[in-house]
Structure formats: structure tokens, C-alpha cells
Amino acid sequence: MTIETTWVRVFLSTPKRMLATGAGLFLLVLAAPIALVIVGLWLVGLLLCLVGVACVAALVVGMLPGHRR
């Protein structure tokens, strides 16, 4: 079992965890960066967005069928 599949299991195993994961990723990718750009901290917003996209990518890789290291 890889770390990605473990994360998918931990973060998406129940409906409440799935909702919390989705809400957290929404905040990381969209809401917080937009708010930070409005405030004038565009670099921090960009970095936060990149972290969120990396988290989404890790979850997607973990959900791919047949993914082994």
C-alpha cells in the first residue's frame, strides 16, 4: 500500500470525512487565494493555491486503479 492510497482511505472513508476534505480543498484552491489576492498578498495566495492543487493531485493519484510503487 502506498502513501497515496493510505491518504485516500483516511480522507475519503466516510461521508463526513469526504465533505471535510472537499471543503478544505475548496478553501485551499479557491476561497483563500482569492481573499488573499484581494487583500494584496498575491504571492501567498498563489503558494496556497499550489499547495491545494498538489493535495488534489495526490488524492487523484491515490484513487487511480492499479497504482503501485
Buried (B, 14 or more C-beta within 10 A) or exposed (E): EEEBBEBBEEBBEEEEEEEEBEEEBEBBBEEBBEEBBEEEBEEBBEEBBEBBEEBBEBBEBBEEEEEEE
